[in-house]
């Protein structure tokens, strides 16, 4: 009986932590934005970007001011 209760509590704890999304945002510098796993003040233009396709992806500002995703 104790094992069943402990197992149920363990599963509930895992589900609780799995359902919470980690706070991650784009951290932007002069002409480059990178994805970070902590809370930062995101610029307005980066709010709609969403997470990167791969961990190595970032956004870079081009010569004419437009932002473009770079995925090396």
C-alpha positions as CSV (number, residue, x, y, z in Angstrom):
1,X,0.0,0.0,0.0
2,X,2.8,2.4,0.9
3,X,4.6,1.6,-2.4
4,X,1.5,2.4,-4.4
5,X,1.1,5.8,-2.6
6,X,4.7,6.7,-3.1
7,X,4.6,5.7,-6.7
8,X,1.5,7.8,-7.3
9,X,3.2,10.7,-5.6
10,X,6.3,10.3,-7.7
11,X,4.2,10.2,-10.9
12,X,2.3,13.3,-9.8
13,X,5.5,15.2,-9.1
14,X,6.9,14.3,-12.5
15,X,3.7,15.4,-14.3
16,X,3.7,18.6,-12.4
17,X,7.2,19.6,-13.4
18,X,6.8,18.3,-17.0
19,X,3.6,20.4,-17.5
20,X,5.3,23.6,-16.5
21,X,7.0,25.3,-19.4
22,X,10.5,26.6,-18.8
23,X,10.8,30.4,-19.2
24,X,13.0,31.1,-22.2
25,X,13.3,34.1,-24.4
26,X,15.4,35.9,-27.0
27,X,18.3,37.9,-25.6
28,X,19.1,40.6,-28.1
29,X,22.3,42.6,-28.5
30,X,23.3,45.2,-31.1
31,X,22.6,43.0,-34.2
32,X,22.1,39.5,-32.9
33,X,19.5,37.7,-30.8
34,X,20.2,34.3,-29.1
35,X,17.8,32.0,-27.3
36,X,18.4,31.8,-23.5
37,X,16.7,29.6,-20.9
38,X,16.0,32.4,-18.4
39,X,13.7,35.4,-18.2
40,X,14.9,38.6,-20.0
41,X,13.1,41.7,-21.3
42,X,12.5,40.7,-24.9
43,X,12.3,43.5,-27.4
44,X,8.9,44.0,-29.1
45,X,10.1,42.7,-32.5
46,X,11.2,39.4,-31.0
47,X,8.0,38.5,-29.2
48,X,6.5,36.7,-32.2
49,X,9.6,34.7,-33.2
50,X,9.0,31.6,-31.0
51,X,11.8,29.1,-30.1
52,X,14.5,28.3,-32.6
53,X,14.4,25.3,-34.9
54,X,17.7,24.0,-33.6
55,X,19.8,24.9,-30.6
56,X,22.5,26.6,-32.8
57,X,20.0,28.9,-34.5
58,X,19.9,32.7,-33.8
59,X,18.5,35.8,-35.4
60,X,20.8,38.4,-37.1
61,X,20.1,41.9,-38.3
62,X,21.0,42.4,-41.9
63,X,22.6,45.4,-43.6
64,X,19.2,47.0,-44.3
65,X,17.8,46.5,-40.7
66,X,15.7,43.4,-41.4
67,X,16.1,40.4,-39.0
68,X,16.7,37.0,-40.5
69,X,17.0,33.5,-38.8
70,X,20.5,31.9,-39.2
71,X,20.8,28.1,-38.5
72,X,24.4,27.0,-39.0
